[in-house]
Amino acid sequence: MGDNHGVAMQFRDARDVSVHYAPVTYVGGGSRELRLRPGAVLVQRDEQIARMWRAVWDGRSAVTLITITGPLGAGSTVLAEMFLHEVRHHEPDRFTGGVRTVDLRQGTAERLSWDLLSDFGVPPSTVPVDPVLRSLRYRRASRDLGAMALLIDNAATIGAAQPLFPAAPGSVVVLTANQQIDDVDRADPHMAAVSPPCEVGAGPLSAAGAARLLNLSLARMSGAEELTEEAAQAAVARGDRYPLSISLTAGRCARGGDTAGDAPAEEAPMNGAIAASYEALPDSRAALLRALAWHPPGGFGPELVAAVFDGAPEPRTEIEALRLAGLVTLAKVGGHDRYELPGPVRAHALRSSRRSDPAEGGAVLRRIGGHYLGLARGVSAVLLPGRYLIGRPSAVPDAVFADQAGALDRMELERAAIAQVVEAAFDAGEHALVCDLCEALWAFYLRLSCYPDWIHTHGFGVRSARAMGGPARTMLSRMLIQLARPYADRIDEEPSAAEPGTPGAEVRSNRNRAYEHTEAAVDAARASGQGLPLHTALEALGKLYETDGGLRVALDLHTESLRIAERLSPPDPRAEMNARHQVGRVQLDLGLLDAAEANTRSALRVAEEISDDYNIARISTTLGTLYTAKGERGTALGFLTTAVELHEAARDGKRAADALVERGCAVRPDNEEGARADLSRAAAIYTVIGHAGEAERVAGLLREWDLG
């Protein structure tokens, strides 16, 4: 017990009760290694487990598909987790590709495929932006990885989960859903290897099984006493006998509440038990439960509880009380406490919130969004210290992190929730909040090459800025610039990479989308009549032309951006510095070395005057490259060493590696050994941070040196 794989313990008695236990393990991203709830209990599910085992035994040459259907709260997820754990325990060599889970409440299958590919070891910077190409990459990677088991939780339909089905024979997919809908696209050649679904239902327990589960639940509660057989039978007699209802009844029994049972559900299963537990809450706890229901489905931390709680000053005490009542669950994820409302409890609390105060949801959503905005700004402040967030200074963050690693880990933990909050805020008309969240998020997305969530959230950012109308033209320009960036980063990802006959939407060119969004950003900035947004938009369009090889057009755009920056009122030295550096960079690429030197030196003087280490490092790299081109290797070495040291101090691996490559090339004629050391170190950094293409480029350069 205690390792990452967990240990299953199964006990059987005359009442056919199965108890399984394993610790929770978190891997990262939106997917997890098999996540088992401590102390999870299965009662009267042996028939379902036997059916699933038969499907697994018969499916070694195919991808076995098992669907478990039942209403939320029926225990479908626990049943799936325990079964996959049992398969791994008894056949430890079967799943060479691992055992993972994804939750479709946290995003579409196309978005979650990014997380799974990251778990497979595919560098995020190489994952295609286009969902069709990403699906193809996913299938190839899953085939190469070998047989794997995948729990796809909370699928609306089978078809919605289909893009995540692995390709390696012997794989097992267990899918939980509220209803059985076989809408698989059988025209997809990939589905020929997937078995027809083995359908398993998770229904209510028998009266005896429900009574037994009630006492097992009470036995796990501190200070609770088991009931007599007669009392346990009476406590569950009027309820629907689903596991969630029994858990709620156990919570009331443990607190000395009514043990006469729940009224039969009128609207849906488990509503009676939920209503009884909700009505037994003190007003402050009922208010907290209603507030937490406005958080998107999925886990949240205790900090979120404090952000939404308006009552007593001890939110941890209140959330623990809700947990003991069975209305909230708790798991450890990556060492962090993560609370979650079971689906039916969340739905009931939302209905109660709308009935009690129609304005409550908007106020709570703003507090939830404000909590995550403070967190995202704190992460941005660590990733880009002292930097502008695209055309304006960043706001003071609410969260403070000691280092980038801690900031990134925390943000990764909250990433799925924040993407859902952005969507919920858009639906609620909180457009300013949407844009603020997007501006604070882009540095994190950029660092991790997290393109699907980036495109998802910033798509809402663009729509929100447009919804705000004329006064938000500057915001619209910034949102469009940020939305264009992931496409610009992958501008060489061509539709020709698709396999012939692939179904689905036609792959659009990233180049076209990048230009479309960036040119629209320039138009919005011009319409705003303000200089700084136009300077920023022209700079972004100039960089895009640089990436695409249009250096003369890029130089014209950067020159116009510089002229605007020079006329800003009040003056903005940082804007002028950035524009002058961009002009110098393009002049260097065009071979206009003297002009490039004048502009870049001028930019460096401003960076030094305002103590902007980030830009001192960037500009020093440019100057090092320039002086290498001019043959002044000693001067180049000084600038490049400064750049390496500053980028490493800021833990900016990509730019540190870039500077190391430039330094190695500069010193090679005088110091072959030092040059090779720099390039080898750069290749190692590129590999660690997932820039496989850059690592291979540097390795190729070293091979050329060997031959030369």
Secondary structure as UniProt FT lines:
FT   TURN            4..5
FT   TURN            14..15
FT   STRAND          17..19
FT   TURN            29..30
FT   STRAND          31..33
FT   TURN            38..39
FT   STRAND          41..43
FT   HELIX           46..58
FT   TURN            59..61
FT   STRAND          63..69
FT   TURN            72..73
FT   HELIX           76..90
FT   TURN            92..94
FT   TURN            96..97
FT   STRAND          99..103
FT   HELIX           104..106
FT   HELIX           109..120
FT   HELIX           124..126
FT   HELIX           131..145
FT   STRAND          149..155
FT   HELIX           158..161
FT   HELIX           162..164
FT   TURN            169..170
FT   STRAND          172..177
FT   TURN            186..187
FT   HELIX           189..193
FT   STRAND          198..201
FT   HELIX           207..219
FT   TURN            222..223
FT   HELIX           229..237
FT   HELIX           243..254
FT   TURN            255..256
FT   TURN            269..270
FT   HELIX           271..279
FT   HELIX           283..292
FT   TURN            293..294
FT   HELIX           302..308
FT   HELIX           315..324
FT   TURN            325..326
FT   STRAND          329..333
FT   TURN            334..335
FT   STRAND          336..340
FT   HELIX           343..356
FT   TURN            358..359
FT   HELIX           360..383
FT   TURN            385..386
FT   HELIX           404..427
FT   TURN            428..429
FT   HELIX           431..448
FT   HELIX           451..467
FT   HELIX           470..472
FT   HELIX           473..489
FT   TURN            490..492
FT   HELIX           495..497
FT   TURN            500..501
FT   HELIX           510..528
FT   HELIX           531..547
FT   TURN            548..549
FT   HELIX           551..566
FT   HELIX           573..589
FT   TURN            590..591
FT   HELIX           593..609
FT   TURN            610..611
FT   HELIX           613..629
FT   TURN            630..631
FT   HELIX           633..649
FT   TURN            650..651
FT   HELIX           653..667
FT   TURN            668..670
FT   HELIX           672..688
FT   TURN            689..690
FT   HELIX           692..707
//
